[in-house]
Amino acid sequence: MKIVWNSFHGRFSDNPRALWERVADRPGLEHVWLADQEHLAAFPDGVTTVDIDSPAATEALESADLLVANTHTEVEWTKPAGTTYVQTWHGTPLKRIHRDVLWAPEGRLDRLDHDIAKWDLLLSPNAASTPRLRGAFGFTGEVLESGYPRNDLLSLPESREAGARVRASLGVPDGAKVVLYTPTWRDDEAFAEGRPEVPLALDVDRFAAALGPEHVLLVRAHNMVTGRSRIAAVPHVHDVSYHPDVRDLYCAADVMVTDYSSTMFDYAITGRPIVHFAYDLERFQDSVRGFYFDLVPEAPGPIVRTTGELVDVIGGLERVEKEHAAQYAAFRERYTSLEDGRATDRVLERLGLS
């Protein structure tokens, strides 16, 4: 069996990586990863890769028995009759997706529909997401409510070791509190003509100066705008946008700061505090993308608008955790009930690879 893997248009990460890790050494399986050349260094030695933007990607796809992807496979290829295409997707949707979005570049959604028509199986992380995924994609095929394989690590003892490795690789001092900042992307910024710089809303200099060396900030740009934000080179701040997998960064972090990113749903599995730096809440929900539900009453942590407010909240996390305990518990019950460390088992069993 030949399996082709695609994560975020050519990265070694996410649900495809978690599934691959379980079957990489199985006899009788041939593995090929579609790879973006900017992220090629993240792939392990010995892994077979092809440039996702080359004819070799088309050749790999058209000879595959199984394709596992976590987003649209934006490669021109004709799907053979015997090929199975598993779409894992990559998050619980708070933001509207595909046909539900408020705006998209002309022709983009029609182009992506050609990919959706090839899907055979779609994974869903929870019951709340299933109708949203089906509706947005117009997908009438099989949906497996499995939880996400990428999140299994967060429920396992090995997560501590993974977090320690990340902290050591970055030189995080013992006892320092690690803050992981994971902003989502804005469609109007990502698709702006000429691909201009995407400004970082968080004032990194002020954040670092106010909280001092006892806090280390990890900035993780969204994959749609990686490399387009200027992140200040100041002590105790690390740009981890090119780190292979956000899963390992979750393990290293003591607190997450995000806005509307689906990373909040993953990180909630850890039970650690989440803060929402929602500086453009009304603009995002009313004109940029839109939401499936009102974030304010369901948010598992406080919503702040400025860097100053964020600094104050990070400096008083014990109080914040107590104030939002009930909301956090309800959020976890609704969105993380399937995240029990066995999602990979469920998916491989469905594929006959267990």
Order of alpha helices (4+ residues) and beta strands (2+ residues): beta-alpha-beta-beta-alpha-beta-beta-alpha-beta-alpha-beta-alpha-beta-alpha-alpha-beta-beta-alpha-beta-alpha-beta-alpha-beta-alpha-alpha-alpha-alpha
